[in-house]
Every structure is written in structure tokens, then in C-alpha cells.
Amino acid sequence: MKSGSKLVILAALSCNALITVIKFIVALITRSSAMLAEAVHSAADTGNQMLLLLGLKRSQKPPDRTHPFGYGQEQYFWSFVVANMLFFVGAVVSVYEGIHKLQDSQPIERPGLIYAILGVAALIESVALFFAVKELNQTRRPGTGLFKAARETKDISVAVVFFEDTAALCGLTIAFFGVLLAQLTGMMLFDSIASILIGLLLALVAFVLAHETKELLIGEAASPENVAAIRKAASETQGVLAVGEVLTMHMGPRRILVTMNVDFEDHLHADELEGVVDKMEENIRQVVPAADKIFIEADDVKLTPSRRT
């Protein structure tokens, strides 16, 4: 059974591959700078989804001697590569094409065909975006907007698809108005400006994705809700006096490394202490299933009033 992330990526890949072919054909026929920028955009998205699939596959490799915590962060690395590809292939080429056409503008041919393809492309992109939104809603906290949920999710592949498809729909809108204004006024300037704006939009999305993946690559903590749930489950375990510092780090979208120092009841013997630790780990994984590796240090905990159990 395919994971939610894989279904989202496959849906986006299928849609973007189809759109890319259509846009390039139409761009060649109509000589529209904005349409060519959109074709490059879709081509970059298609390549990006292939890289996301590669990252997803490599992240599922089991731990080994050289990578004892597994390969979950491979997904973050390839998502970072995607962000760079989106900038250098999508944004830079689109801006360059727009500037080039400003200097050597050519009339748009068959604008009606462009409008038809933009409509079809918007419909297909909406399908891909639907899958991404559906997956985000699985983990979105009540009252949290979609954009904030996409930035907060640790499943960066879904966030990449969401931002790419949102940018694609915005880019299609920009292309539509660029072509429309060029047709109504006879000034090809608007078509070229649309291409440049699409490039700047892609650059903005690339920056957001690069920032989010960088945070995960350098070791981002679990959400405050998960940290609080871990602390509560540990402190409520029988035999535990207090829980001190709880440190977490995402080793993958659904794998969290947890370390904490815990003050146990003094009368516990070695075998009893082992049972308490096992029960604590069980309680933690019941509330936060993603807690993969849990390391506990037995220590006297100096409690502040807010941490007293």
C-alpha cells in the first residue's frame, strides 16, 4: 500500500508531466513568452517530483553500521535539492526569457489556444493540489491555515508539492492576464512582464522551501504539542518522580529521536527500574508513535515550579 506522501508525489508527477508536454507544444505554436515560462515551470516541477520520489525511496533504507539512526533525512536532502532546482531551472529561466522577449518581442499567435490550455492546466494542477491538501489535513491542527500547516509539517515532500502546485496555479493566473493584456493592447510588453513575474514567484517559493528543508536538515525539534505529550506520558509513569529536560529531533517525517533526564523513585531496584523504563517508553509511543529512539538518563532533576509533576 502506497504511503500518503508517495501518492501525493505520484499524482503531482503524472499531472505535471502531462502539462509540460502540452505547454511546450502551445508555447512553440503561439510564441508566448509567458506560456514558455509556464512550460519551463512545469518541466522543473516534473523533475522535482522525480527527485522527491528518489528521496522517499532512499529514506526508507533500514539503519546500518554507518547510519545507525537510519536514512530518514535523505528525504530532507533531496527536498533541498528540489528547492535549488526550482530556483535555478524555474525562476532563472523564466526571468531570463521575459527579459529576452522585452528586447526582441514577437506577436502572440492563436491566443485562444493559450486560454484553453491555461484552463486545462489549471484543472489538472487543481487535482494534484487536492491530493496535497488532503494529506496535509491528516495532521493539520484545528484552526491552523493550510500555508502554516505546510510550513510546520515534517513531511517535507507533501509541503513541496503543496507549494509547487499553489505556485503553479498562481503562475497560470499571471500568464492568463499577461496574454490577455498583450492581446487587448497589442503591447507584447505584458507577456514578457508575466514571464518575469512567474520567475519571481518561483524564486519566492524556492526560498521558502530551502529555508524549511534547511531547518529540518540541521535538526529540527518535534512540535511543542508532541514534546508536551512526551513529557506528560513520561511523568505520569508509575515510579517516576520528575522529568527534566526533554530534547527531540526529527530523523525523518515520522521518526523522532528523544532524549530526557528522569528522576526515579529511590527505592527501585535494578530490575524494577528496568520495568519502569520499559513502561515509560511504551506510554510515550502510545501518545507519539513517531518516537523511534528514546534515550533516558537517570538523574536528580531540579524542578522549576512550572515543571513540578
KEKE-3310 file (N, C-alpha, C; in steps of 0.2 Angstrom, whole numbers, plus 5000, padded with zeros to 4 digits):
npx = (5004:5003:5011:5004:5012:5019:5008:5004:5015:5016:5004:5006:5017:5012:5002:5010:5019:5011:5005:5017:5021:5010:5011:5023:5021:5011:5017:5027:5019:5012:5021:5022:5029:5026:5019:5029:5037:5029:5029:5042:5042:5033:5040:5051:5045:5041:5053:5057:5048:5052:5064:5060:5053:5064:5071:5062:5062:5075:5075:5069:5077:5084:5092:5110:5127:5135:5125:5117:5105:5097:5091:5082:5083:5087:5077:5074:5086:5085:5074:5079:5087:5078:5072:5082:5083:5071:5073:5085:5082:5068:5065:5076:5077:5064:5064:5074:5069:5059:5065:5073:5063:5058:5067:5067:5053:5039:5024:5010:5003:4988:4980:4968:4970:4980:4972:4964:4972:4978:4967:4964:4976:4976:4965:4970:4981:4975:4969:4981:4985:4974:4976:4988:4983:4974:4982:4989:4979:4977:4986:4985:4983:4968:4961:4972:4980:4981:4994:5002:5001:5008:5021:5024:5023:5032:5034:5041:5040:5027:5024:5032:5026:5013:5017:5023:5012:5003:5010:5010:4997:4995:5004:4999:4988:4994:5000:4989:4983:4994:4994:4982:4981:4991:4985:4974:4979:4989:5002:5017:5024:5017:5016:5029:5032:5024:5030:5042:5037:5032:5044:5049:5040:5042:5055:5053:5045:5055:5064:5057:5055:5068:5072:5064:5067:5081:5080:5075:5086:5097:5093:5078:5067:5054:5036:5029:5018:5019:5031:5026:5017:5025:5033:5022:5017:5029:5031:5019:5021:5022:5033:5041:5048:5050:5052:5065:5074:5068:5073:5072:5073:5069:5072:5067:5052:5042:5049:5056:5069:5072:5078:5080:5081:5078:5071:5070:5060:5068:5068:5068:5074:5086:5080:5067:5068:5071:5059:5051:5057:5054:5040:5038:5043:5034:5022:5025:5026:5013:5006:5014:5018:5028:5040:5054:5068:5072:5081:5086:5091:5095:5094:5095:5083:5082:5068:5059:5045:5035:5038:5035:5029)
npy = (4994:5011:5025:5040:5051:5046:5044:5057:5063:5055:5058:5072:5071:5064:5073:5085:5080:5078:5091:5098:5093:5098:5112:5116:5112:5121:5133:5134:5135:5147:5156:5163:5171:5171:5158:5150:5151:5146:5133:5129:5130:5120:5109:5109:5106:5093:5086:5089:5082:5069:5068:5070:5057:5049:5053:5049:5035:5032:5036:5026:5016:5003:5005:5005:5000:5012:5021:5022:5028:5027:5032:5042:5056:5058:5061:5075:5080:5078:5086:5098:5099:5100:5112:5121:5117:5122:5135:5138:5132:5134:5148:5157:5154:5158:5171:5176:5173:5181:5194:5193:5193:5205:5213:5208:5207:5197:5195:5187:5172:5164:5166:5161:5148:5147:5152:5141:5130:5135:5135:5121:5116:5123:5115:5102:5105:5108:5096:5089:5097:5095:5082:5085:5094:5086:5077:5085:5089:5078:5079:5092:5105:5110:5125:5130:5137:5132:5136:5138:5126:5118:5123:5119:5105:5090:5081:5084:5082:5082:5096:5102:5098:5104:5118:5120:5117:5126:5138:5135:5137:5150:5155:5152:5160:5173:5171:5171:5184:5191:5187:5191:5205:5208:5205:5213:5226:5226:5227:5218:5219:5216:5202:5198:5204:5196:5184:5187:5190:5177:5170:5177:5173:5160:5160:5165:5155:5145:5150:5149:5135:5131:5136:5130:5116:5117:5120:5107:5099:5103:5098:5099:5101:5091:5095:5107:5102:5088:5087:5091:5081:5070:5073:5073:5059:5053:5058:5054:5040:5027:5026:5036:5051:5064:5073:5080:5089:5088:5083:5083:5077:5078:5064:5060:5061:5054:5049:5051:5057:5055:5062:5062:5067:5059:5058:5045:5035:5032:5020:5010:4994:4987:4978:4982:4996:4994:4989:5000:5010:5003:5003:5017:5020:5014:5021:5033:5030:5027:5039:5047:5040:5042:5043:5036:5032:5032:5039:5038:5046:5043:5054:5066:5078:5095:5105:5118:5128:5127:5115:5105:5089)
npz = (5000:4996:5003:5010:5007:4995:4986:4985:4978:4967:4961:4958:4950:4938:4934:4931:4921:4910:4909:4905:4893:4885:4887:4881:4868:4865:4868:4858:4846:4848:4852:4864:4877:4891:4891:4888:4899:4908:4904:4906:4920:4923:4918:4927:4939:4936:4935:4948:4956:4953:4959:4972:4974:4973:4984:4994:4993:4996:5009:5016:5018:5029:5045:5047:5050:5047:5047:5060:5064:5054:5037:5036:5034:5022:5014:5017:5012:4998:4996:4998:4987:4977:4980:4976:4963:4958:4959:4951:4938:4936:4941:4937:4923:4918:4921:4913:4901:4900:4900:4889:4879:4881:4874:4862:4856:4850:4841:4848:4844:4840:4852:4858:4859:4869:4880:4882:4885:4896:4905:4905:4911:4923:4929:4929:4938:4949:4953:4957:4968:4976:4981:4989:4998:5005:5011:5019:5028:5036:5047:5051:5063:5072:5067:5061:5047:5030:5023:5034:5040:5030:5031:5044:5044:5045:5035:5022:5008:5005:5008:4998:4986:4989:4989:4977:4968:4972:4968:4955:4950:4953:4944:4932:4932:4932:4919:4911:4912:4908:4894:4890:4892:4883:4871:4871:4871:4862:4865:4868:4878:4890:4890:4892:4904:4912:4911:4918:4931:4934:4936:4947:4956:4957:4962:4975:4981:4980:4989:5001:5003:5003:5015:5024:5023:5026:5040:5044:5040:5048:5060:5067:5081:5088:5087:5098:5104:5103:5111:5123:5125:5126:5138:5147:5146:5151:5164:5170:5172:5183:5196:5193:5198:5193:5178:5169:5157:5141:5125:5108:5091:5074:5064:5052:5043:5050:5061:5077:5087:5104:5119:5137:5154:5169:5185:5196:5208:5223:5230:5220:5214:5203:5193:5194:5190:5177:5172:5174:5165:5153:5153:5153:5140:5132:5136:5130:5117:5114:5114:5106:5092:5083:5090:5090:5093:5110:5123:5139:5154:5170:5183:5196:5196:5195:5199:5192:5197:5186:5181:5190:5194)
capx = (5000:5007:5010:5001:5017:5020:5003:5004:5021:5014:4999:5009:5022:5008:4999:5015:5022:5006:5005:5023:5021:5005:5013:5029:5019:5007:5022:5030:5014:5009:5027:5021:5034:5023:5017:5036:5039:5025:5031:5048:5040:5030:5046:5055:5041:5041:5060:5057:5044:5056:5069:5056:5052:5071:5072:5057:5064:5081:5074:5066:5083:5085:5098:5116:5133:5137:5120:5113:5099:5093:5092:5076:5085:5088:5071:5076:5091:5083:5069:5083:5089:5072:5071:5088:5081:5065:5076:5089:5079:5062:5065:5081:5075:5058:5065:5078:5065:5055:5070:5075:5057:5057:5072:5065:5046:5036:5017:5007:4998:4982:4979:4963:4973:4983:4967:4961:4977:4979:4961:4965:4982:4973:4961:4975:4985:4970:4969:4987:4984:4969:4980:4992:4979:4971:4987:4990:4973:4978:4990:4984:4980:4962:4962:4979:4979:4985:5000:5006:5002:5013:5027:5025:5024:5039:5034:5043:5038:5020:5025:5035:5020:5008:5019:5024:5005:5000:5013:5008:4990:4996:5008:4994:4984:4998:5001:4982:4982:4999:4992:4975:4983:4995:4980:4969:4983:4994:5009:5019:5027:5013:5018:5036:5032:5021:5036:5047:5033:5032:5050:5050:5035:5046:5061:5050:5043:5061:5067:5053:5056:5075:5073:5061:5072:5087:5079:5075:5092:5101:5090:5073:5064:5047:5032:5028:5012:5022:5036:5022:5014:5031:5034:5016:5017:5034:5030:5014:5023:5022:5040:5044:5047:5050:5055:5069:5075:5066:5076:5069:5075:5066:5076:5063:5045:5039:5054:5059:5074:5070:5082:5077:5084:5072:5072:5066:5060:5075:5068:5068:5079:5088:5075:5061:5069:5071:5052:5048:5059:5050:5033:5038:5044:5028:5017:5027:5025:5006:5004:5018:5020:5034:5045:5058:5074:5071:5087:5084:5097:5093:5097:5091:5080:5080:5062:5056:5038:5031:5039:5033:5024)
capy = (5000:5017:5030:5046:5055:5044:5046:5064:5064:5052:5062:5078:5069:5062:5079:5089:5078:5079:5098:5100:5092:5102:5119:5117:5112:5128:5139:5134:5137:5154:5161:5167:5171:5168:5151:5146:5151:5141:5126:5128:5129:5113:5104:5109:5103:5086:5084:5089:5076:5063:5069:5068:5050:5046:5054:5045:5028:5031:5037:5020:5011:5002:5008:5000:5002:5018:5026:5019:5031:5026:5036:5046:5063:5058:5065:5082:5082:5079:5091:5104:5099:5102:5120:5124:5116:5126:5142:5139:5130:5138:5155:5160:5153:5162:5179:5177:5173:5188:5200:5192:5195:5213:5216:5205:5204:5194:5194:5181:5169:5160:5167:5157:5141:5148:5152:5134:5126:5138:5132:5114:5116:5124:5110:5097:5107:5108:5089:5087:5101:5092:5077:5088:5097:5080:5074:5090:5089:5072:5081:5099:5106:5114:5132:5131:5138:5127:5138:5137:5118:5116:5125:5116:5098:5087:5078:5090:5081:5085:5103:5104:5098:5109:5125:5120:5117:5133:5142:5134:5140:5157:5157:5151:5166:5178:5170:5172:5191:5194:5186:5195:5212:5209:5204:5219:5232:5225:5228:5212:5220:5212:5195:5197:5205:5190:5179:5189:5189:5170:5168:5180:5169:5153:5162:5166:5148:5141:5152:5146:5128:5130:5138:5124:5110:5118:5119:5100:5096:5104:5095:5102:5098:5089:5101:5108:5098:5082:5087:5091:5074:5065:5074:5071:5052:5050:5060:5050:5033:5025:5025:5042:5057:5070:5073:5086:5092:5084:5085:5079:5079:5074:5060:5059:5064:5050:5046:5057:5055:5058:5061:5065:5065:5057:5057:5039:5034:5030:5013:5005:4990:4987:4975:4987:5002:4992:4989:5007:5012:5000:5006:5024:5021:5011:5026:5038:5028:5027:5046:5050:5034:5043:5042:5030:5030:5035:5038:5041:5047:5044:5059:5071:5084:5102:5107:5124:5127:5125:5108:5100:5084)
capz = (5000:4995:5009:5008:5003:4989:4982:4983:4974:4960:4957:4955:4944:4932:4931:4928:4915:4905:4907:4902:4886:4882:4887:4877:4861:4864:4868:4851:4841:4849:4853:4870:4882:4897:4891:4888:4906:4912:4901:4910:4927:4924:4917:4933:4944:4934:4938:4956:4959:4952:4964:4978:4974:4975:4992:4998:4992:4999:5016:5019:5019:5036:5048:5046:5054:5045:5048:5065:5065:5048:5032:5035:5032:5014:5011:5018:5007:4991:4995:4997:4980:4973:4981:4972:4956:4957:4958:4945:4932:4935:4942:4932:4916:4917:4921:4908:4895:4900:4899:4882:4875:4881:4869:4855:4856:4844:4842:4851:4839:4842:4860:4860:4861:4875:4885:4883:4888:4903:4908:4906:4915:4930:4931:4931:4944:4955:4955:4961:4974:4980:4985:4994:5004:5008:5015:5025:5033:5041:5053:5052:5069:5071:5067:5058:5040:5025:5022:5040:5041:5025:5034:5050:5043:5044:5029:5018:5002:5004:5008:4992:4981:4990:4987:4969:4964:4973:4964:4948:4949:4953:4938:4927:4933:4929:4912:4908:4912:4903:4887:4889:4891:4877:4866:4871:4870:4856:4868:4870:4885:4896:4890:4894:4911:4915:4912:4924:4937:4936:4938:4954:4961:4958:4967:4982:4983:4981:4996:5007:5003:5005:5022:5028:5022:5030:5047:5046:5039:5054:5066:5070:5086:5087:5088:5105:5106:5104:5116:5129:5126:5128:5145:5151:5147:5155:5171:5173:5173:5190:5198:5191:5202:5189:5171:5167:5150:5135:5119:5102:5084:5068:5060:5046:5044:5055:5066:5081:5092:5111:5125:5143:5160:5173:5192:5198:5215:5226:5232:5215:5212:5196:5189:5194:5186:5170:5171:5174:5159:5148:5153:5151:5133:5130:5136:5126:5110:5113:5113:5100:5089:5079:5095:5087:5098:5116:5127:5146:5158:5177:5186:5200:5192:5199:5196:5192:5198:5180:5179:5195:5192)
cpx = (5004:5006:5007:5006:5018:5014:5002:5009:5019:5009:5001:5013:5017:5005:5004:5018:5017:5006:5011:5023:5016:5008:5018:5026:5015:5012:5026:5026:5013:5015:5025:5026:5032:5021:5024:5038:5035:5027:5038:5047:5037:5036:5050:5051:5041:5048:5060:5053:5048:5061:5066:5055:5059:5072:5068:5059:5070:5080:5072:5071:5083:5092:5104:5121:5135:5132:5115:5106:5094:5094:5086:5077:5087:5082:5071:5081:5089:5077:5073:5086:5084:5071:5076:5086:5076:5068:5080:5086:5072:5062:5069:5079:5069:5060:5070:5074:5061:5059:5071:5069:5056:5061:5070:5058:5044:5029:5015:5002:4994:4981:4973:4965:4977:4978:4965:4966:4978:4973:4962:4971:4980:4969:4965:4979:4981:4969:4975:4987:4979:4972:4984:4989:4976:4976:4989:4985:4973:4981:4989:4980:4974:4964:4969:4977:4983:4992:5005:5007:5007:5020:5029:5026:5031:5039:5035:5041:5031:5020:5027:5030:5015:5011:5020:5017:5002:5003:5011:5001:4991:5000:5003:4989:4988:4999:4994:4982:4988:4997:4986:4977:4987:4990:4976:4973:4987:5001:5011:5023:5024:5015:5024:5036:5029:5026:5040:5043:5033:5038:5051:5046:5039:5052:5058:5048:5050:5064:5063:5055:5063:5076:5070:5065:5078:5086:5078:5082:5097:5098:5084:5069:5057:5043:5031:5023:5015:5027:5032:5019:5019:5032:5028:5016:5023:5033:5024:5015:5024:5030:5044:5043:5046:5054:5059:5068:5073:5069:5074:5072:5072:5072:5073:5056:5041:5043:5057:5063:5072:5075:5079:5081:5078:5074:5067:5065:5066:5074:5068:5074:5081:5083:5069:5062:5069:5063:5049:5050:5055:5043:5033:5039:5037:5022:5019:5025:5017:5003:5008:5021:5027:5040:5049:5063:5073:5077:5085:5090:5094:5097:5092:5089:5079:5074:5061:5048:5034:5032:5037:5028:5019)
cpy = (5006:5022:5036:5051:5053:5045:5053:5066:5061:5056:5069:5077:5068:5069:5084:5087:5079:5087:5101:5099:5097:5109:5120:5117:5119:5134:5140:5137:5144:5159:5165:5166:5168:5161:5147:5146:5146:5134:5124:5126:5122:5107:5103:5105:5095:5083:5084:5083:5069:5062:5067:5061:5046:5047:5050:5038:5027:5032:5031:5015:5010:5004:5002:5003:5009:5024:5023:5021:5031:5032:5041:5053:5064:5062:5072:5084:5083:5084:5098:5105:5102:5110:5123:5123:5121:5134:5143:5137:5134:5145:5159:5160:5158:5169:5180:5177:5179:5194:5199:5194:5202:5216:5214:5202:5202:5194:5187:5178:5164:5160:5163:5150:5142:5148:5145:5130:5129:5135:5125:5113:5117:5119:5104:5098:5106:5101:5087:5091:5098:5086:5079:5090:5091:5077:5079:5090:5083:5074:5089:5100:5111:5121:5134:5132:5133:5129:5137:5130:5116:5118:5122:5108:5096:5083:5083:5088:5083:5093:5106:5104:5103:5116:5125:5121:5124:5138:5142:5137:5147:5159:5156:5158:5172:5177:5172:5180:5194:5193:5190:5202:5213:5209:5210:5225:5232:5226:5221:5212:5216:5205:5194:5199:5199:5185:5180:5188:5181:5168:5171:5176:5163:5154:5162:5159:5144:5143:5149:5139:5127:5131:5132:5118:5111:5117:5111:5097:5097:5102:5099:5098:5096:5095:5101:5104:5091:5081:5087:5084:5069:5066:5072:5063:5049:5052:5056:5043:5032:5023:5031:5048:5063:5069:5080:5088:5086:5086:5081:5082:5075:5070:5058:5061:5060:5046:5052:5053:5058:5056:5065:5063:5065:5056:5051:5039:5030:5022:5008:5001:4990:4984:4979:4993:5000:4992:4996:5010:5010:5003:5013:5025:5018:5017:5032:5037:5028:5034:5049:5044:5035:5043:5036:5028:5035:5034:5042:5041:5048:5049:5063:5077:5090:5105:5114:5123:5125:5118:5103:5096:5083)
cpz = (5000:5001:5006:5004:4996:4984:4980:4978:4967:4957:4954:4949:4938:4929:4928:4922:4909:4903:4904:4895:4882:4881:4882:4869:4860:4863:4861:4846:4842:4850:4859:4875:4889:4897:4891:4895:4910:4910:4905:4917:4928:4923:4923:4938:4942:4937:4945:4959:4958:4957:4971:4979:4976:4982:4996:4998:4996:5007:5020:5020:5027:5039:5047:5050:5053:5047:5053:5066:5059:5043:5031:5033:5025:5011:5011:5013:5000:4990:4995:4990:4976:4974:4976:4964:4954:4956:4952:4938:4931:4935:4937:4925:4914:4917:4915:4901:4894:4898:4891:4877:4875:4876:4862:4855:4850:4846:4844:4845:4842:4850:4862:4863:4868:4881:4887:4886:4895:4908:4910:4911:4922:4933:4933:4937:4950:4958:4959:4968:4979:4984:4990:5000:5008:5013:5021:5030:5038:5047:5054:5059:5068:5072:5064:5050:5036:5024:5028:5042:5036:5028:5040:5049:5042:5038:5023:5010:5000:5004:5001:4987:4982:4988:4980:4966:4966:4969:4956:4946:4949:4947:4932:4926:4930:4922:4908:4907:4908:4896:4885:4888:4885:4871:4865:4869:4864:4858:4871:4876:4891:4896:4893:4902:4915:4916:4918:4931:4939:4939:4945:4959:4962:4963:4974:4985:4985:4988:5002:5008:5006:5013:5026:5028:5026:5037:5049:5045:5045:5060:5070:5075:5084:5089:5096:5108:5108:5110:5123:5131:5129:5136:5149:5152:5151:5162:5174:5174:5180:5191:5196:5195:5198:5183:5170:5160:5145:5129:5114:5096:5079:5064:5053:5048:5050:5060:5070:5086:5098:5116:5131:5149:5165:5180:5194:5205:5218:5228:5227:5214:5205:5191:5189:5190:5179:5168:5170:5167:5153:5147:5151:5143:5129:5130:5131:5119:5109:5111:5107:5096:5085:5083:5093:5092:5104:5121:5134:5151:5165:5180:5191:5196:5197:5195:5197:5194:5192:5178:5184:5193:5198)
residu = (MET:LYS:SER:GLY:SER:LYS:LEU:VAL:ILE:LEU:ALA:ALA:LEU:SER:CYS:ASN:ALA:LEU:ILE:THR:VAL:ILE:LYS:PHE:ILE:VAL:ALA:LEU:ILE:THR:ARG:SER:SER:ALA:MET:LEU:ALA:GLU:ALA:VAL:HIS:SER:ALA:ALA:ASP:THR:GLY:ASN:GLN:MET:LEU:LEU:LEU:LEU:GLY:LEU:LYS:ARG:SER:GLN:LYS:PRO:PRO:ASP:ARG:THR:HIS:PRO:PHE:GLY:TYR:GLY:GLN:GLU:GLN:TYR:PHE:TRP:SER:PHE:VAL:VAL:ALA:ASN:MET:LEU:PHE:PHE:VAL:GLY:ALA:VAL:VAL:SER:VAL:TYR:GLU:GLY:ILE:HIS:LYS:LEU:GLN:ASP:SER:GLN:PRO:ILE:GLU:ARG:PRO:GLY:LEU:ILE:TYR:ALA:ILE:LEU:GLY:VAL:ALA:ALA:LEU:ILE:GLU:SER:VAL:ALA:LEU:PHE:PHE:ALA:VAL:LYS:GLU:LEU:ASN:GLN:THR:ARG:ARG:PRO:GLY:THR:GLY:LEU:PHE:LYS:ALA:ALA:ARG:GLU:THR:LYS:ASP:ILE:SER:VAL:ALA:VAL:VAL:PHE:PHE:GLU:ASP:THR:ALA:ALA:LEU:CYS:GLY:LEU:THR:ILE:ALA:PHE:PHE:GLY:VAL:LEU:LEU:ALA:GLN:LEU:THR:GLY:MET:MET:LEU:PHE:ASP:SER:ILE:ALA:SER:ILE:LEU:ILE:GLY:LEU:LEU:LEU:ALA:LEU:VAL:ALA:PHE:VAL:LEU:ALA:HIS:GLU:THR:LYS:GLU:LEU:LEU:ILE:GLY:GLU:ALA:ALA:SER:PRO:GLU:ASN:VAL:ALA:ALA:ILE:ARG:LYS:ALA:ALA:SER:GLU:THR:GLN:GLY:VAL:LEU:ALA:VAL:GLY:GLU:VAL:LEU:THR:MET:HIS:MET:GLY:PRO:ARG:ARG:ILE:LEU:VAL:THR:MET:ASN:VAL:ASP:PHE:GLU:ASP:HIS:LEU:HIS:ALA:ASP:GLU:LEU:GLU:GLY:VAL:VAL:ASP:LYS:MET:GLU:GLU:ASN:ILE:ARG:GLN:VAL:VAL:PRO:ALA:ALA:ASP:LYS:ILE:PHE:ILE:GLU:ALA:ASP:ASP:VAL:LYS:LEU:THR:PRO:SER:ARG:ARG:THR)
# end
